[in-house]
C-alpha cells in the first residue's frame, strides 16, 4: 500500500531514500530549506565559477552504482566519472607522496620514497581486503538495538574490528616510517577525528581508496545529487525547495505533520529526517516534546569544523585534483583542534583543484580552488569574525610557501569564505561540526542515533546515523532505513 512520506532535507541520504521509495510507488515529498538541492553536497556558483560546497571526491563507486541499479537506472546515463591518477599528492615533511589507483605504481612510489616498505604495502592491502569482507555486512546491519551486537554476523566480524587499537597503532603493524602511516590515516580528519583516536577498523578507508580508486564527477559531486533528484522526479516524487521546516509536530508517539516557515502544515504517514541530526532534535521539536534528552545530545562528541575558502582564479595552477599539505606535527595539530580547541599555527590544508581534469567549472584559461582547513567546532567559542582575516592570510601564505606559488592573492577574481559560525548559522549544522558525530566505539553501530523509540514513524538517515559520515556510508544508511520501513509496513 502506498504511503505518503515526508523527507526533511535534500542531501544525499534524503535523495537516496527518495529514489528507493519512489521506485516502490510511494508518494514522496522532500522539503529543503535552501534554493539548491544537495545539502552539504550542493553546488555553489559565484561570478561564473562553480564549486562543490562540501565533498569533492567519490570513493567506493560500487555503492553508488548499486543504488542506481536498484532504481533500474544506469549511472553512466546521468554522470561522468573520471578516475584520478594519482589519487592525491601528500606533502609530508620533506617528501611528496602521490599514490596511484594502480597498486604496482604505488609500490614503486613507496619503494622510491620509503625503501623496504613496499612489501608492507602488499600485506596491508591483503589484510584489509579480508577485513572489508567481514565489515561489509556490518555496514548493512540496522543496529536498531544493542542486542544487534550479538548477531552472528557481528560476532564473526569482531576480530576484524581490532577493538582497543587506534588507527595509528593498526598502521604501525605494517609501516615503519611515520610519514607513511600518516599517508594512510590522514582521511580520518574527514571523520572529524585524529588517527590517534579513530578505531583501527577504519583502516579499510585508505584500503578502499587504493583498491577502488578515487573519482571526480565532471561538474563536481553536486552533479550526483542533481542526478538523484532527476530520478526522484521521474518516479513521481516532489522536491520542495526554499521550504524551511519550522516545527515537527507529534502526538501519541508519532509525528503527525510538519509546519513550514510560511505557516503551512503538511501531514504524512512516515517522516525521514535527513537534516543535521542534532540540529533537528534541538531546534525542530519543542523542548518539551524533543524525542531525546537535549542534555545528553549536547554531551555527545562532535567532529571538528572546517574553515572553507572558495576561490575563482584568473589563471591555472600546476596541481593535481587533490593536494594535502601536512603540518610538521600532525598529532599536535589534531590535539590543538580536538582537545585544546584552538586554531593551530601550523595548518593542515586540503586543496581541491578540479580544473586538472575538468574544464566545466571555470571560464576558459581560469580555474577554481577549494581550500578546506580543519579547525575547532563552535564549542571552542572562537570569535570567527575576529579570526577570519588573519587565518585567511595564514592559509594563503602557507600554500604559497609549501607549493612555491608566487602571490596567489593577485590571481583571485572571486572569493567566498565559510567559517564554523557560518556552518551553524546559515547551514544549520550543530556546533558547526561539519563531519557530524565522531566515530569512536561509543558512537558507532547501535550507539549511533539509528532509531528513536519515542517516535514510531520516524527514520533517521545521513551522516549521524549508522554506518558513518562519508558519502558511500550515507547511501548505505538510506538502504538500511528503507529496508526497515518496508518491514514495518508489511
N, C-alpha and C positions, 0 to 999 in steps of 0.2 A: 504494500500500500504506500502510495506517495505521501511524503511528509513535507511540510513547509519548514525549511531550515534557514536560520539566520546566522550568518558568519560575520563576526566583528573583526575587521582588518583584512586588507587585500595584500598581505605579504605572501611569500612562497607557501607557507603552511596552510593558510586560508585558501589560496588558489588551488593548491594540490587537492585539498579536501573537496573543494567545489567541483573540480574536474571529475573526481571519482563519484561524487554524489549525483551530479547531473547526468553522468553516464548511466547511472542506475534509475534515472527518471524522476528524481526528487525535485521539488520546487525550491531552488536555492537563491537566496538574496545576500549579497555581500555589501556591507556598509563600511565605507572607507572615509576617514576624515579629510584626507589630502585630495588634491586635484589630480594626482597621479597614482596609479596602482603600483604595488611593489613593496610598500613599507620601507624597510631599510635596504631593500634591493631595487629602489626606484631609480628613474632617470632624473638627472639634474642637468638642465640646459641653461646656458648663460652666454649671451653675445656670440652665438654661432658655434659654441663648443659644447660637447656632450660628455657627461661624466657618469660613472656609477656612483650613486650616493654611498653605498656600503660595499658588500663583497665584490671583488673584481676578478676572482679566479674560480674555476669549476674543477673539482676532482671527483673521482668515483662516478663518472658519467653513466655507468650501468644503472644506477638508481634512477636517474632521470629518464633514460631510455625505457626502463621498465614501466615507469609512471605513464608515459605517453602510450606505450603498447597496451597498458590496461584500459586506456580510453580509445583503443583502436585507431591510434594515430602513429605516424612515423615522424620522429623528432626532426629528421632531416628536411621535412617539408616546412618546418617552422623556423628553425635557427641554423646558423652555420658555425660549426665548431672548428677551431684551429688548435691543433696540438702544439704546445710550446716546447721548444728545444733551443736552449736549455730551459729547465723548469723555472729557474731563477738564478740570480747572481748574488752570492752572500759575501759581504765584505766583513771578514772576521779577523781582527788584529792585523797581521801582516800578509794575509792571503785573500784571494778571491776564488771562491769555490762555486762552480757553475755545473751542478749535476744535470744529467740528461734523462730523458724518457727512455733512452737506450741504455740498459743496465751495463752492457760491455763498455760503452763510452764513459759511463760514470766510474766504473772500476779503473779505467785508465787515468781518469782525472784524479781519483783518490790515490792511485799509485804515484802520480806525479807530485801531489801536494803532501801526502801523508804516507810515505813509503812503508810497506808492510801491512797497511790497514786494509788493502783491497780484498784480501781473503776474509777478513772480518765482515766486510760488507756482504759477501755471499752468505755467510752464516746468519747475519741479521735478516736478510731478505727471506731465507729459507724458514727460519723460526717464526717470523711474523706472518708468513703465508699460512702456516698451521694455526697460529693464534687467531687469525681472522676467520678461519673456518669455524672455530669454536665460538667466537664472539658474535658472528653474524646473526645466529638465532636470537641472541640476547637483544640485539638492536631491534628485532621484530617482536619482542615479547612485550605485552601490555604493561606488566608490573603494576597491576591495579591494586595490589595489596602486598604487605610484607611477606605473606605466605608464598608469593610468586618465586621468592628466592629459593625455595625448597623444591621447585620443579626439577625434573631430571635434567633437562637441557641446561639449566642454570648450574646445577651441581657438577655436571660434566665439564662446564667451562671454567670452573673455579681455578684450576691450576694455571690457566692462561691469563687470569686476571692479575697474576703476580701481586697478590694482596700484600701490603706492607712495603712494597717497593715504590719509590717515586720514579718518574720517567728518567731522570738523570742517572739514577742508580741502575735502572734497567739497561740504559745505553752503555754504562761502564762495563757491562758484561761483554760488550762487543768491541768498543772503540777505546783505544788508549789515549789518543790525542783529545784534549778537552775541546779544541776547536771543532773537531769532527762531531763530538757529542752535541755541541751547540747547533751544528748544521742539521742535526736530526731531531732537534727539540724546540727550535725557535717558534714553530707553529702554535705552541701552547699559549703564546700571548694572544692568539685569536680565540682561545678558550677563556681569555681573561685571567690567566694564571701563570705562575712561574714553573719551569720544568722541575724545580726542586720541591714542588708541592703537588704536581699533577700525577695521578696514579699511573703506574707503569704500563697498564693496559693500553694507554694511548700511544704506545709505540706503533700501533697499527696505522696511525695517521701519516707519519712520514713514509711508512711502508706503502700505503695506498698511493701516495703521490708518486713514488718511484715506480710502482708496479703499473698503475692505471694511467699515469701521466697527469699533467695539469693542462687545462684547456681555456682558451679565450673564446668568447662568443662574439662574433662580428657585430659591432654596435654596442657591445657591453652586456654584462649579466642582466641588465634591465630588459634586454630583448627576450630573455627567457620568461619573465613574468608577463610580458605582453603576449607572448605565445600562449601561455597558460590561460590568460584572460580570454583570448580568442576562442579557445576550446570550450571554456565555461559558457560563453555566449552562444557558440554554435550549438551547444547542447540545451539551450533554453534558459540558462541561468542569467541573473540580472546583477550588474555591478553598479552600486550607487556611490558615485564619487562626491566629494565635498559634503558628505553627510556624517557629521560627527555624532557619535553616540554620547548622550549626556548622562543617561541613567539606565541601569539594568534593574528591571522590576521583578520581584519574586513574591511567591505565595505558596504555602504548603510544600516546601522543599523543591519548588520548581521555578524556573524563570518563566514568567508569563508573557513578557514583552520588553522591548527597549524603547526608550524615549530619546528622540533625536534633538539636536540643538535647536531646531526650528519649532519644537513643541510637538511634532508628530509622534504618535505611538504606533509601534509595529509589533504585531503578535506573531508567534511562531510555535512550532511543535518542539524543535530542538535548536540549541544555540551553541555554535562553535566559536570559541574565543581565540583569536589569532593576534589580538593586540598584545602589547607588552604585559606579561602576566602580573607582575607586582603592581604595575600602574593600574591595571584593570581592577584588581582586588581592592586597592586602596582608594581609588577615585570614582569608579563607576557604580559601585554599590554604596548605599548609605552606610555610615559607620555602624549603625545598629543592626544592619542586615548583611554586612560583609560575611561571606561564607567561610572565611578563615580568620584566625587571630592576627590582627594588624601588628601587634607587638612581636609575635613570632615571625611574621613576614619581614619586619624591619631587621630582625636579628639574623636572618639568613645571610650567607656570604655571597656577595655580588662581585662581578668581574671589575676589572679596571675600565676606564673610559678611553676615549681617543680624541686627540686634537687633530682635526682633519683640515687639510688645505687643498683646494681645487684650483689649479692654475691653467689658464689658457695662454699658450706661448706663441710668440711670433716667429719661432724657429723650431728646428728638430734637434733631438739630442741623441748621442751615441749610447743608448740604453737598451737593455732587454725589457720585456714587458714587466717583469717583476725584479726589483733590486731591494735587498735588505742591508742596511748599514747597522752594524752592531756596536754597542758601547764597549769600552775597554774591559769592563767587568759586568757581564750580563746579570750575574747573581745579585750584586749590589744594586744594580739598576732596577731589577724587578722588586727587590725588597723596599726600595725607596717608593715605588709606585703602590705596592700592595699593603705594606705594613706601616711604613713611616708616612705614607700618603703625602709626599712632597713631589714637586716637579724635578726630575733629575737634571743635573747639569750636563751629563753625558747621555745622549739620547739614543734610543733605538728608532730607526726610521724605515718605514716600508714605502717604497716608491712604486707606483703603477704607471706604466707608460705604454698605453695600448697602440700608439702610432707605430711601434716597432713591427706590428703585424696587421694593423687595421687603419685604413685611411679614411674611414667614415666618420670619425669622432671630432674632426677639426677641419677648418678650411685648408686649402692646398698650401703646402710648404709650412704648415703650422702644426701644433701638437697640443695635447693635454697632459698634465702631470697631476696625479692624485697622490698626496702625501699623507700618511697616517702615522701618528706618533702616540704610542700608549702613554697614558697619564692617569693619575688617580681619579676615581669616580667622585661624586659630589658629597660623599661622606667626609671628604677632606676639608670642606668649607673654603676651598681656594676661591678667591675672587678673580674670575676669569676675565672680567673686563680690565682689571689692572694688569694681569699677567699676559694677556693676549699679544700685545705688540712685541714685548721682549722675547717671548717664546717663538713668535714668528721669525724674528731676526736670527735667533739662535739656530732654528731649523735650517734656514737658508744658508747661513754661514757654515754649518756642519756639512750640508750637501756639497757646497762649493769646495770645501777643503778636502773631503774624502773622495770626491769624484773628479777633482781638478777642473771644476767648471769656473768660468770667469763671469762674474756679475750676472748671475741668474735673474736677479731682480729686474734688470733692464729689459728682459725679454717677456715680462708678464704683461699681457694685454687685458686680462680679466681675472678676477680672483674672488673666491668665497672661502670663508673660514667657518667651521662649526666647532664650538667648544663643548665640554661636558655640560655646561649650563644650557647651551642651545639644544643638545640632545634631549635633555629632560623637559625644557620649557616648550620647545617647538615640535619635537617628535614624540613626546610623551613616553620617554624611556626612563624607568625608575632609577633614580640616583645617577642618571646619565651612564649607567653600566651597559655599554653597547653590546657586550658579549653575554649578557644575562646572568643567571645564577652560575657560580663557579662549579667545577666538576670534581671536587674531592669526593671520596667514597660516601660521606654522609649526605651528599646531594646527588647521588646517582641512582639509577634504576627505580626501585619502589619509593625512594626518598625524594624524587622529583615530583612536582605537582601534576601527576597524571590523572588524578581523579579527586574531586571534592565531594565527600559523602553528603554534605549539606544540600547539594543541588543535584537532582536526579537526571535532568535533561540537558546537562551542560557538558561539553567536551572541550579540552584544552589542547591546542596544537601550536607548535612553534618551538623556538629555541629554549624556552624554560622547561618544556616537557621532555620526557624520555624519547630518544636516546641522548641527544646533546645539541649544543648550539653550533651547527655547521650546516651548510645547505643540504648535503645529502641526508644528514640525520633529521633535519626538519621535514624533508619529504617523507622519510620513514615514519615520522610522528603522525603525518597525515594518514598514511596507510594503516597505522595502528588504530587511530581513533575511528576511522571509517569502518574497520572490521568490528570494533566494539559496538558501534552504532548499529550495524547490521544484525548482530546477535541480539541486541536489545529489542529490536522492532519485529523480530520473527517469533 
